Amino acid sequence: MTTYPSKLGIGIALFITLVIGAVSVQMILEKEWLSFGINISVFVLVYLLYKSTNYTITGDNLNIKSSFIINENIDIKTITKIKETNNPLSAPAFSLDRLEITYGKGGSILISPREKTEFLNQLKSINKNIDIIYKK
């Protein structure tokens, strides 16, 4: 079993921190303590989502987990293509340096493993038929 944590992109981290920080400052200045508490709770939730987002390879199975929100299992033998992308769509990924995994009959998911090369090599060692498409 090998677990790969999600990569944290500086752009996403900066955006979240700046937005929550700016709103928090405004709430403090207006002495909106309940709103400030809710805002900090949202920040903590996002942080916990990041820390719990990982991709685990066990045997022929890839498990994609993001806290209690996403828990998807993919049979690695059904993966047909992995494409590097910067697609900003919502995904269990905290970086825009993403991989789009196409599997089964038209299924796809976006992920962002921190150790992308090791992750791809391990998947390719299990399923040699995976077509890997790198960005140019």
For each residue, the residues with C-beta under 8 A, 3 or more apart:
1: 56 57 58
2: 56 57 122
3: 54 55 56 57
4: 54 55 56 57 113 114 115 118 119
5: 53 54 113 114
6: 50 53 54 55 66 92 93 94 95 111 112 113 114
7: 93 94 95 97 112 113 114 116
8: 12 13 50 94 95 114
9: 12 13 94 95 96 97 112
10: 13 14
11: 14 15 96
12: 8 9 15 16 94 95 96
13: 8 9 10 16 17 94
14: 10 11 17 18
15: 11 12 18 19
16: 12 13 19 20 43 46
17: 13 14 20 21
18: 14 15 21 22
19: 15 16 22 23
20: 16 17 23 24 39 40 42 43 46
21: 17 18 24 25
22: 18 19 25 26
23: 19 20 26 27 39
24: 20 21 27 28 36 39 40
25: 21 22 28 29
26: 22 23 29 30
27: 23 24 30 32 33 35 36 39
28: 24 25 31 32 36
29: 25 26
30: 26 27
31: 28
32: 27 28 35 36
33: 27 36 37
34: 37 38
35: 27 32 38 39
36: 24 27 28 32 33 39 40
37: 33 34 40 41
38: 34 35 41 42
39: 20 23 24 27 35 36 42 43
40: 20 24 36 37 43 44
41: 37 38 44 45
42: 20 38 39 45 46
43: 16 20 39 40 46 47
44: 40 41 47 48
45: 41 42 48 49
46: 16 20 42 43 49 50
47: 43 44 50 51
48: 44 45 51 52 67
49: 45 46 52 53 66 67 69
50: 6 8 46 47 53 94
51: 47 48
52: 48 49 65 66 67
53: 5 6 49 50 65 66 67 92 93 94
54: 3 4 5 6 65
55: 3 4 6 62 63 64 65 111 113 119
56: 1 2 3 4 62 63 65
57: 1 2 3 4 61 62 63 76 119 122 123 126
58: 1 61 63
59:
60: 75 76 77 126
61: 57 58 73 74 75 76
62: 55 56 57 73 74 75 76 79 101 123
63: 55 56 57 58 71 72 73 74
64: 55 70 71 72 73 74 92 109 111
65: 52 53 54 55 56 70 71 72 92
66: 6 49 52 53 69 70 71 92
67: 48 49 52 53 70
68: 71
69: 49 66 92
70: 64 65 66 67 92
71: 63 64 65 66 68
72: 63 64 65 109
73: 61 62 63 64
74: 61 62 63 64 78 79 101 103 104 107 109
75: 60 61 62 78 79 103 104
76: 57 60 61 62 79 123 126 127
77: 60 126 127
78: 74 75 103 104
79: 62 74 75 76 82 101 102 103 123 127 130
80: 102 103 129 130 131
81: 100 101 102 130 131 132 133
82: 79 99 100 101 102 120 123 130 131 132 133
83: 99 100 102 132 133
84: 97 98 99 133 134 135
85: 98 99 100 110 135
86: 96 97 98 135
87: 91 96 98 100 110
88: 96
89: 110
90:
91: 87 98 109 110 111 112
92: 6 53 64 65 66 69 70 109 110 111
93: 6 7 53 98 110 111 112
94: 6 7 8 9 12 13 50 53 112
95: 6 7 8 9 12 98 112
96: 9 11 12 86 87 88 112
97: 7 9 84 86 112 116
98: 84 85 86 87 91 93 95 110 111 112
99: 82 83 84 85 110 111 112 113 116 119 120
100: 81 82 83 85 87 108 109 110
101: 62 74 79 81 82 108 109 110 111
102: 79 80 81 82 83 106 107 108
103: 74 75 78 79 80 107 108 109
104: 74 75 78 107
105:
106: 102
107: 74 102 103 104
108: 100 101 102 103
109: 64 72 74 91 92 100 101 103
110: 85 87 89 91 92 93 98 99 100 101
111: 6 55 64 91 92 93 98 99 101
112: 6 7 9 91 93 94 95 96 97 98 99 116
113: 4 5 6 7 55 99 116 119
114: 4 5 6 7 8
115: 4 118 119
116: 7 97 99 112 113 119 120
117: 120 121
118: 4 115 121 122
119: 4 55 57 99 113 115 116 122 123
120: 82 99 116 117 123 124 132
121: 117 118 124 125
122: 2 57 118 119 125 126
123: 57 62 76 79 82 119 120 126 127 130
124: 120 121 127 128 130 132
125: 121 122 128
126: 57 60 76 77 122 123
127: 76 77 79 123 124 130
128: 124 125
129: 80
130: 79 80 81 82 123 124 127
131: 80 81 82
132: 81 82 83 120 124
133: 81 82 83 84
134: 84
135: 84 85 86
136:
